[in-house]
């Protein structure tokens, strides 16, 4: 179950990238940081374009890494909620400067990509 880890790691960046690698993981972290506890359907609606399979896979990997918790409530139908752990909140805090960098350059990055693909 879960993704194959690449270790051994040579620095903190490669270890961190192993945890957050994948198109949707950082966006899942952001969604949970912004909205707190979320059910699967709420996460899926908050991340337009993510497939159910990919969301399940990324949530499992984040749970295995101790970044999110998954709580299943014994109801019918079953209710499952996801929440950031303390480690997940710390990871979001570490990623915040990267988000600031991207927001400052979002127009420039988009323009460069359009220019390069023309």
FIKE-643709 format. One line per field, with one value per atom (N, C-alpha, C, O): atom name; residue number from 1; x, y, z; residue in three letters. Coordinates in pm, 1 decimal. Example, Ala and Ser with C-alpha at 12.3 -4.5 7.8 and 13.67 -1.06 7.14 Angstrom:
<recs>
site = [N,CA,C,O,N,CA,C,O] .
pos = [1,1,1,1,2,2,2,2] .
X = [1319.0,1230.0,1320.0,1423.6,1285.0,1367.0,1290.0,1340.9] .
Y = [-569.0,-450.0,-330.0,-331.9,-225.0,-106.0,3.0,113.8] .
Z = [780.0,780.0,780.0,846.5,708.0,714.0,787.0,803.9] .
code = [ala,ala,ala,ala,ser,ser,ser,ser] .
</recs>
This chain:
<recs>
site = [N,CA,C,O,N,CA,C,O,N,CA,C,O,N,CA,C,O,N,CA,C,O,N,CA,C,O,N,CA,C,O,N,CA,C,O,N,CA,C,O,N,CA,C,O,N,CA,C,O,N,CA,C,O,N,CA,C,O,N,CA,C,O,N,CA,C,O,N,CA,C,O,N,CA,C,O,N,CA,C,O,N,CA,C,O,N,CA,C,O,N,CA,C,O,N,CA,C,O,N,CA,C,O,N,CA,C,O,N,CA,C,O,N,CA,C,O,N,CA,C,O,N,CA,C,O,N,CA,C,O,N,CA,C,O,N,CA,C,O,N,CA,C,O,N,CA,C,O,N,CA,C,O,N,CA,C,O,N,CA,C,O,N,CA,C,O,N,CA,C,O,N,CA,C,O,N,CA,C,O,N,CA,C,O,N,CA,C,O,N,CA,C,O,N,CA,C,O,N,CA,C,O,N,CA,C,O,N,CA,C,O,N,CA,C,O,N,CA,C,O,N,CA,C,O,N,CA,C,O,N,CA,C,O,N,CA,C,O,N,CA,C,O,N,CA,C,O,N,CA,C,O,N,CA,C,O,N,CA,C,O,N,CA,C,O,N,CA,C,O,N,CA,C,O,N,CA,C,O,N,CA,C,O,N,CA,C,O,N,CA,C,O,N,CA,C,O,N,CA,C,O,N,CA,C,O,N,CA,C,O,N,CA,C,O,N,CA,C,O,N,CA,C,O,N,CA,C,O,N,CA,C,O,N,CA,C,O,N,CA,C,O,N,CA,C,O,N,CA,C,O,N,CA,C,O,N,CA,C,O,N,CA,C,O,N,CA,C,O,N,CA,C,O,N,CA,C,O,N,CA,C,O,N,CA,C,O,N,CA,C,O,N,CA,C,O,N,CA,C,O,N,CA,C,O,N,CA,C,O,N,CA,C,O,N,CA,C,O,N,CA,C,O,N,CA,C,O,N,CA,C,O,N,CA,C,O,N,CA,C,O,N,CA,C,O,N,CA,C,O,N,CA,C,O,N,CA,C,O,N,CA,C,O,N,CA,C,O,N,CA,C,O,N,CA,C,O,N,CA,C,O,N,CA,C,O,N,CA,C,O,N,CA,C,O,N,CA,C,O,N,CA,C,O,N,CA,C,O,N,CA,C,O,N,CA,C,O,N,CA,C,O,N,CA,C,O,N,CA,C,O] .
pos = [1,1,1,1,2,2,2,2,3,3,3,3,4,4,4,4,5,5,5,5,6,6,6,6,7,7,7,7,8,8,8,8,9,9,9,9,10,10,10,10,11,11,11,11,12,12,12,12,13,13,13,13,14,14,14,14,15,15,15,15,16,16,16,16,17,17,17,17,18,18,18,18,19,19,19,19,20,20,20,20,21,21,21,21,22,22,22,22,23,23,23,23,24,24,24,24,25,25,25,25,26,26,26,26,27,27,27,27,28,28,28,28,29,29,29,29,30,30,30,30,31,31,31,31,32,32,32,32,33,33,33,33,34,34,34,34,35,35,35,35,36,36,36,36,37,37,37,37,38,38,38,38,39,39,39,39,40,40,40,40,41,41,41,41,42,42,42,42,43,43,43,43,44,44,44,44,45,45,45,45,46,46,46,46,47,47,47,47,48,48,48,48,49,49,49,49,50,50,50,50,51,51,51,51,52,52,52,52,53,53,53,53,54,54,54,54,55,55,55,55,56,56,56,56,57,57,57,57,58,58,58,58,59,59,59,59,60,60,60,60,61,61,61,61,62,62,62,62,63,63,63,63,64,64,64,64,65,65,65,65,66,66,66,66,67,67,67,67,68,68,68,68,69,69,69,69,70,70,70,70,71,71,71,71,72,72,72,72,73,73,73,73,74,74,74,74,75,75,75,75,76,76,76,76,77,77,77,77,78,78,78,78,79,79,79,79,80,80,80,80,81,81,81,81,82,82,82,82,83,83,83,83,84,84,84,84,85,85,85,85,86,86,86,86,87,87,87,87,88,88,88,88,89,89,89,89,90,90,90,90,91,91,91,91,92,92,92,92,93,93,93,93,94,94,94,94,95,95,95,95,96,96,96,96,97,97,97,97,98,98,98,98,99,99,99,99,100,100,100,100,101,101,101,101,102,102,102,102,103,103,103,103,104,104,104,104,105,105,105,105,106,106,106,106,107,107,107,107,108,108,108,108,109,109,109,109,110,110,110,110,111,111,111,111,112,112,112,112,113,113,113,113,114,114,114,114,115,115,115,115,116,116,116,116,117,117,117,117,118,118,118,118] .
X = [84.7,0.0,88.6,190.1,52.0,123.7,236.2,267.1,296.3,402.3,534.1,560.4,614.6,749.3,834.7,835.4,905.7,990.2,1125.9,1172.5,1188.9,1313.1,1438.2,1541.3,1435.3,1553.5,1663.9,1634.8,1784.2,1823.4,1827.0,1850.2,1803.6,1799.7,1935.7,2011.1,1965.8,2093.6,2082.9,2182.4,1961.4,1938.9,1791.6,1712.6,1756.4,1617.3,1521.6,1405.1,1568.8,1481.0,1432.1,1313.5,1520.6,1475.0,1379.4,1287.0,1399.6,1305.4,1169.4,1065.6,1170.0,1044.8,973.2,851.2,1047.9,986.6,924.5,825.6,981.3,923.9,785.7,696.3,768.4,640.7,539.0,421.9,581.8,485.1,480.1,404.6,559.8,562.1,426.2,352.7,394.8,265.0,187.5,198.8,110.7,40.2,-55.2,-71.5,-117.9,-227.5,-194.3,-271.8,-83.8,-57.8,-51.6,-113.4,21.2,32.2,-104.3,-136.1,-184.2,-318.3,-410.6,-497.1,-393.7,-469.6,-432.2,-519.5,-302.5,-256.4,-316.6,-364.3,-314.0,-369.4,-519.0,-567.0,-592.1,-736.7,-767.0,-858.7,-690.7,-712.4,-671.3,-733.8,-568.0,-525.5,-631.6,-662.9,-686.3,-785.3,-919.6,-985.1,-960.7,-1096.0,-1103.0,-1212.3,-990.3,-992.2,-1035.9,-1004.3,-1108.3,-1154.0,-1242.6,-1334.2,-1213.4,-1291.6,-1328.1,-1250.4,-1447.5,-1488.3,-1432.8,-1394.1,-1429.6,-1372.5,-1439.0,-1370.5,-1570.9,-1643.5,-1612.9,-1604.9,-1595.7,-1561.2,-1422.8,-1400.5,-1329.8,-1195.4,-1201.6,-1138.9,-1276.4,-1285.0,-1345.0,-1296.8,-1449.3,-1510.4,-1416.6,-1419.7,-1333.2,-1239.5,-1117.6,-1039.6,-1101.4,-986.0,-1034.1,-1018.8,-1092.2,-1144.9,-1036.6,-925.0,-1072.1,-979.6,-914.7,-861.9,-917.2,-855.6,-951.1,-1072.0,-894.2,-976.5,-993.4,-912.1,-1098.7,-1122.7,-1005.0,-960.2,-955.4,-843.0,-718.8,-653.2,-686.0,-566.4,-582.1,-486.9,-700.6,-723.7,-708.7,-645.7,-765.9,-752.5,-605.4,-558.5,-534.0,-392.5,-310.7,-231.6,-329.4,-251.9,-289.5,-202.2,-417.4,-458.2,-397.7,-354.7,-393.9,-332.2,-184.5,-134.6,-114.1,28.4,52.5,143.8,-28.3,-14.0,-44.5,18.2,-139.8,-170.7,-53.4,-14.9,3.1,118.2,236.8,313.2,252.3,362.4,332.5,416.5,214.4,179.7,142.2,147.7,103.7,70.2,-78.9,-116.5,-162.8,-307.0,-353.9,-292.1,-464.4,-531.4,-661.5,-721.6,-702.3,-827.4,-910.5,-866.7,-1031.2,-1120.0,-1246.8,-1314.0,-1277.7,-1397.8,-1500.7,-1472.4,-1620.8,-1728.6,-1822.3,-1862.4,-1857.5,-1942.7,-2088.7,-2174.1,-2114.6,-2250.0,-2286.8,-2202.4,-2413.5,-2457.6,-2522.0,-2622.0,-2467.0,-2343.0,-2223.3,-2233.0,-2110.1,-1992.2,-1945.8,-1948.7,-1903.8,-1850.6,-1700.9,-1658.5,-1622.0,-1476.6,-1431.2,-1467.9,-1350.2,-1300.3,-1148.0,-1084.6,-1091.2,-946.3,-910.0,-982.2,-795.4,-749.7,-597.0,-533.4,-539.6,-394.7,-349.3,-416.8,-236.5,-172.6,-85.1,-76.0,-21.5,72.8,186.9,233.1,230.9,336.1,288.1,364.6,162.3,105.9,96.4,123.6,58.0,52.2,191.6,209.8,290.3,428.4,477.4,550.2,437.3,475.0,411.9,477.7,285.4,220.2,291.9,309.0,334.2,406.6,539.1,580.9,604.2,730.3,707.9,795.8,592.7,562.4,512.6,509.9,473.7,418.6,511.7,464.0,642.2,730.0,730.4,742.7,717.6,710.1,582.5,584.3,472.3,347.5,357.5,306.3,422.8,443.2,525.9,492.2,633.1,717.6,635.3,645.8,553.5,471.5,367.6,346.2,301.2,200.0,262.3,201.5,383.4,450.3,487.3,499.2,505.3,554.1,455.2,491.5,332.3,235.3,212.8,206.0,201.6,181.5,304.4,293.1,421.2,547.0,565.5,603.8,539.0,554.5,460.0,499.9,334.2,237.4,276.7,265.0,323.7,364.4,483.3,486.7,579.8,698.1,658.1,711.2,566.2,524.2,450.9,468.7,368.0,297.1,398.7,389.0,494.7,598.8,680.6,710.1,716.6,798.4,721.7,780.8,589.9,513.1,470.8,421.9,489.0,449.2,550.3,531.4] .
Y = [-118.4,0.0,123.8,126.8,225.9,352.4,356.9,259.4,473.8,498.3,440.8,433.3,401.2,354.7,476.4,573.4,472.1,584.1,568.1,456.6,681.2,680.6,671.8,628.1,710.8,718.4,622.2,532.0,633.0,726.0,869.9,896.5,960.3,1100.9,1164.6,1126.1,1263.3,1331.3,1469.5,1525.7,1523.8,1652.7,1661.2,1573.0,1767.0,1783.0,1805.0,1766.0,1866.6,1895.2,1766.0,1754.3,1669.0,1546.2,1468.3,1404.2,1472.7,1407.1,1476.9,1410.8,1610.5,1686.7,1663.4,1647.0,1661.8,1640.9,1501.7,1483.2,1404.9,1271.0,1273.3,1199.5,1357.1,1367.0,1446.9,1409.4,1557.4,1645.8,1625.3,1693.4,1532.1,1509.4,1464.8,1392.3,1508.2,1477.8,1606.9,1700.4,1609.7,1732.1,1782.9,1904.1,1694.8,1735.9,1747.7,1808.5,1692.9,1688.4,1827.0,1849.7,1918.4,2051.7,2120.3,2195.0,2095.9,2155.6,2093.5,2162.2,1965.3,1900.8,1965.6,1997.2,1985.3,2050.5,2189.8,2227.6,2265.6,2400.8,2396.8,2476.1,2306.5,2295.0,2263.5,2321.4,2172.8,2137.8,2251.6,2272.4,2324.1,2439.6,2549.1,2609.5,2574.1,2681.0,2648.7,2737.7,2522.3,2486.2,2393.6,2364.2,2347.7,2258.0,2118.1,2071.0,2052.6,1915.6,1912.5,1993.3,1817.2,1805.7,1660.6,1569.2,1641.8,1509.7,1490.5,1586.5,1364.4,1332.5,1413.9,1472.7,1417.0,1490.3,1639.1,1702.3,1695.2,1837.2,1863.2,1962.4,1771.9,1785.8,1777.6,1857.3,1682.4,1663.6,1786.4,1829.7,1842.5,1964.1,2083.6,2172.6,2086.0,2196.4,2189.0,2283.9,2075.3,2054.8,2014.7,1899.2,2108.9,2076.5,2015.1,2066.3,1904.9,1838.6,1715.0,1632.8,1699.4,1580.4,1461.6,1473.5,1347.7,1227.3,1164.4,1185.9,1087.5,1019.0,927.8,923.2,855.4,763.3,837.4,792.4,948.8,1024.6,1085.4,1086.0,1136.7,1194.7,1087.7,1111.6,971.1,860.3,824.1,808.7,810.8,772.6,874.9,838.5,1002.1,1106.2,1115.8,1135.7,1102.1,1106.0,989.2,1006.4,872.6,756.8,780.6,750.3,835.1,861.4,967.9,954.5,1072.8,1176.9,1122.1,1162.6,1030.9,966.7,879.5,882.9,801.4,716.8,799.8,754.9,920.0,1007.6,1089.7,1168.7,1072.4,1144.8,1289.3,1370.0,1323.8,1462.2,1490.0,1600.9,1390.8,1403.1,1283.6,1177.2,1305.6,1194.8,1167.1,1256.2,1044.0,998.9,936.5,842.0,989.1,934.1,883.9,956.6,757.7,695.1,686.5,634.7,737.8,734.1,618.9,604.8,536.5,418.9,458.6,432.5,521.2,564.7,501.4,444.7,512.0,464.2,582.3,634.8,626.2,579.5,624.2,720.5,554.0,589.4,732.3,778.3,799.4,935.2,927.7,871.5,984.4,986.2,1130.9,1205.9,1169.4,1306.5,1306.6,1218.4,1408.6,1426.3,1557.5,1656.7,1555.2,1674.1,1674.8,1569.5,1794.4,1806.1,1766.7,1796.5,1700.5,1675.2,1795.9,1890.1,1792.6,1898.3,1903.1,2010.4,1784.7,1776.8,1837.1,1905.0,1812.6,1869.4,2020.3,2088.4,2073.5,2219.6,2280.2,2387.1,2211.1,2259.7,2257.4,2347.0,2154.5,2146.7,2261.7,2323.2,2291.1,2404.8,2534.5,2618.8,2552.2,2673.2,2681.7,2789.9,2567.2,2565.4,2597.2,2654.4,2561.3,2585.5,2727.9,2772.1,2799.3,2933.9,3027.1,3098.1,3030.8,3118.9,3082.8,3171.5,2957.4,2916.0,2970.6,3015.8,2966.2,3023.3,3173.0,3225.2,3241.9,3387.1,3414.5,3502.9,3339.3,3354.5,3335.3,3414.6,3229.7,3202.5,3309.9,3349.2,3358.9,3464.1,3590.4,3657.3,3623.6,3744.0,3731.5,3832.2,3610.2,3588.4,3514.6,3471.8,3499.4,3417.9,3469.3,3390.3,3599.1,3654.5,3633.5,3597.6,3655.8,3637.2,3491.4,3463.4,3400.2,3257.2,3216.4,3146.1,3260.3,3228.5,3285.2,3217.6,3410.0,3475.2,3403.0,3383.8,3363.1,3291.9,3158.1,3119.7,3089.3,2958.3,2974.7,2894.3,3078.4,3104.6,3139.4,3090.8,3222.6,3264.5,3143.7,3132.6,3055.3,2938.7,2838.2,2768.6,2829.4,2730.3,2781.6,2704.3,2910.7,2969.6,2943.1,2985.8] .
Z = [0.0,0.0,0.0,69.6,-76.8,-75.7,-175.7,-244.2,-181.3,-278.5,-229.7,-109.6,-323.6,-293.8,-262.2,-338.1,-152.0,-112.4,-176.9,-200.6,-205.1,-280.7,-196.1,-247.1,-69.1,16.6,-24.5,-103.0,20.0,125.7,75.2,-42.7,167.4,132.8,154.0,243.3,69.9,76.9,140.0,185.7,142.0,207.5,244.7,211.1,313.4,354.7,239.5,247.4,132.7,18.7,-46.0,-76.6,-67.3,-132.3,-42.5,-92.5,88.3,179.2,174.0,169.0,175.0,169.4,37.1,34.5,-72.5,-203.8,-214.1,-285.0,-144.5,-143.6,-78.5,-119.9,22.3,92.9,12.4,7.2,-50.8,-118.6,-269.2,-338.5,-320.5,-464.4,-517.4,-450.3,-635.9,-696.6,-715.1,-635.9,-818.7,-856.3,-748.5,-734.0,-673.5,-587.7,-439.5,-365.6,-393.3,-248.9,-185.0,-81.0,-245.2,-186.7,-186.9,-94.4,-289.2,-294.4,-190.4,-136.1,-162.0,-54.0,78.6,159.5,100.8,224.1,237.9,344.9,128.6,131.3,162.9,244.0,100.4,121.9,268.9,327.2,328.1,468.4,561.6,665.5,525.3,605.7,601.8,704.3,484.3,466.6,531.9,586.1,526.8,568.7,689.4,737.9,737.9,853.9,813.7,704.4,902.1,878.4,753.8,739.2,664.1,539.9,515.4,542.9,463.2,416.5,275.9,209.3,231.9,101.2,-10.1,-93.8,-10.7,-115.1,-113.3,-218.6,5.4,16.1,-41.9,-111.4,-12.1,-69.9,-221.6,-291.4,-271.4,-417.6,-484.8,-589.5,-425.8,-482.2,-471.8,-556.8,-368.1,-349.2,-440.0,-448.4,-508.1,-596.2,-735.1,-774.7,-809.6,-941.6,-1029.9,-1039.0,-1094.2,-1185.6,-1127.4,-1202.2,-995.0,-935.5,-954.1,-934.0,-992.7,-1004.7,-867.1,-777.2,-852.0,-724.9,-691.1,-576.6,-791.2,-770.9,-722.2,-628.2,-784.1,-746.2,-607.6,-529.5,-575.9,-444.0,-335.8,-232.7,-359.0,-263.4,-245.1,-132.3,-354.0,-348.1,-270.3,-183.3,-301.5,-233.5,-85.6,-1.1,-53.4,87.3,164.8,278.9,105.0,171.9,198.2,306.5,98.7,114.6,221.7,303.2,221.7,323.2,462.6,560.4,471.5,599.7,645.2,762.0,552.7,585.5,634.1,719.5,580.2,617.7,742.7,785.9,801.1,923.3,901.1,993.9,777.9,743.2,764.8,803.0,740.6,764.8,847.3,848.5,915.1,983.0,909.4,849.3,915.8,853.8,963.4,1029.2,983.7,1085.7,1018.8,945.6,1045.7,990.3,1102.2,1210.2,1075.2,1172.3,1137.5,1021.9,1235.6,1208.6,1188.8,1273.6,1076.8,1041.3,908.9,839.5,875.0,744.1,675.0,724.0,561.2,500.4,584.1,660.1,570.1,649.9,620.2,506.1,724.6,711.6,739.6,840.6,649.9,664.7,660.0,569.7,759.1,764.9,767.4,825.3,702.8,695.3,762.2,752.7,830.5,900.6,901.4,904.4,898.6,908.8,1048.6,1147.1,1057.0,1184.9,1218.3,1139.7,1333.9,1370.2,1268.3,1229.7,1225.8,1123.7,991.3,922.8,955.4,833.7,839.8,740.9,955.1,971.1,961.7,903.4,1019.5,1010.5,865.5,822.8,790.1,649.3,571.5,487.5,598.7,532.6,564.7,476.6,688.7,726.9,650.4,609.2,631.9,557.3,409.7,345.1,356.1,215.3,189.6,74.7,293.5,276.5,199.2,110.6,227.9,148.4,-0.3,-84.8,-32.7,-172.5,-236.4,-350.9,-162.4,-212.0,-234.0,-333.0,-142.2,-156.9,-282.5,-361.3,-300.8,-419.1,-546.7,-640.3,-550.1,-668.0,-694.3,-809.0,-586.2,-604.3,-661.4,-744.9,-616.8,-666.9,-814.2,-884.0,-861.2,-997.3,-1087.0,-1196.6,-1042.7,-1115.6,-1258.0,-1352.1,-1273.4,-1407.8,-1494.5,-1611.7,-1437.3,-1510.7,-1551.8,-1665.4,-1461.7,-1491.1,-1602.7,-1695.6,-1594.2,-1698.4,-1832.7,-1934.9,-1833.7,-1958.5,-2020.3,-2141.8,-1940.3,-1990.8,-2053.9,-2158.1,-1991.3,-2044.5,-2175.6,-2267.1,-2186.2,-2311.6,-2420.2,-2532.9,-2386.1,-2482.0,-2529.7,-2648.7,-2440.2,-2476.2,-2559.9,-2642.5,-2539.9,-2616.1,-2753.4,-2835.8,-2778.8,-2908.4,-3016.6,-3130.5] .
code = [unk,unk,unk,unk,unk,unk,unk,unk,unk,unk,unk,unk,unk,unk,unk,unk,unk,unk,unk,unk,unk,unk,unk,unk,unk,unk,unk,unk,unk,unk,unk,unk,unk,unk,unk,unk,unk,unk,unk,unk,unk,unk,unk,unk,unk,unk,unk,unk,unk,unk,unk,unk,unk,unk,unk,unk,unk,unk,unk,unk,unk,unk,unk,unk,unk,unk,unk,unk,unk,unk,unk,unk,unk,unk,unk,unk,unk,unk,unk,unk,unk,unk,unk,unk,unk,unk,unk,unk,unk,unk,unk,unk,unk,unk,unk,unk,unk,unk,unk,unk,unk,unk,unk,unk,unk,unk,unk,unk,unk,unk,unk,unk,unk,unk,unk,unk,unk,unk,unk,unk,unk,unk,unk,unk,unk,unk,unk,unk,unk,unk,unk,unk,unk,unk,unk,unk,unk,unk,unk,unk,unk,unk,unk,unk,unk,unk,unk,unk,unk,unk,unk,unk,unk,unk,unk,unk,unk,unk,unk,unk,unk,unk,unk,unk,unk,unk,unk,unk,unk,unk,unk,unk,unk,unk,unk,unk,unk,unk,unk,unk,unk,unk,unk,unk,unk,unk,unk,unk,unk,unk,unk,unk,unk,unk,unk,unk,unk,unk,unk,unk,unk,unk,unk,unk,unk,unk,unk,unk,unk,unk,unk,unk,unk,unk,unk,unk,unk,unk,unk,unk,unk,unk,unk,unk,unk,unk,unk,unk,unk,unk,unk,unk,unk,unk,unk,unk,unk,unk,unk,unk,unk,unk,unk,unk,unk,unk,unk,unk,unk,unk,unk,unk,unk,unk,unk,unk,unk,unk,unk,unk,unk,unk,unk,unk,unk,unk,unk,unk,unk,unk,unk,unk,unk,unk,unk,unk,unk,unk,unk,unk,unk,unk,unk,unk,unk,unk,unk,unk,unk,unk,unk,unk,unk,unk,unk,unk,unk,unk,unk,unk,unk,unk,unk,unk,unk,unk,unk,unk,unk,unk,unk,unk,unk,unk,unk,unk,unk,unk,unk,unk,unk,unk,unk,unk,unk,unk,unk,unk,unk,unk,unk,unk,unk,unk,unk,unk,unk,unk,unk,unk,unk,unk,unk,unk,unk,unk,unk,unk,unk,unk,unk,unk,unk,unk,unk,unk,unk,unk,unk,unk,unk,unk,unk,unk,unk,unk,unk,unk,unk,unk,unk,unk,unk,unk,unk,unk,unk,unk,unk,unk,unk,unk,unk,unk,unk,unk,unk,unk,unk,unk,unk,unk,unk,unk,unk,unk,unk,unk,unk,unk,unk,unk,unk,unk,unk,unk,unk,unk,unk,unk,unk,unk,unk,unk,unk,unk,unk,unk,unk,unk,unk,unk,unk,unk,unk,unk,unk,unk,unk,unk,unk,unk,unk,unk,unk,unk,unk,unk,unk,unk,unk,unk,unk,unk,unk,unk,unk,unk,unk,unk,unk,unk,unk,unk,unk,unk,unk,unk,unk,unk,unk,unk,unk,unk,unk,unk,unk,unk,unk,unk,unk,unk] .
</recs>
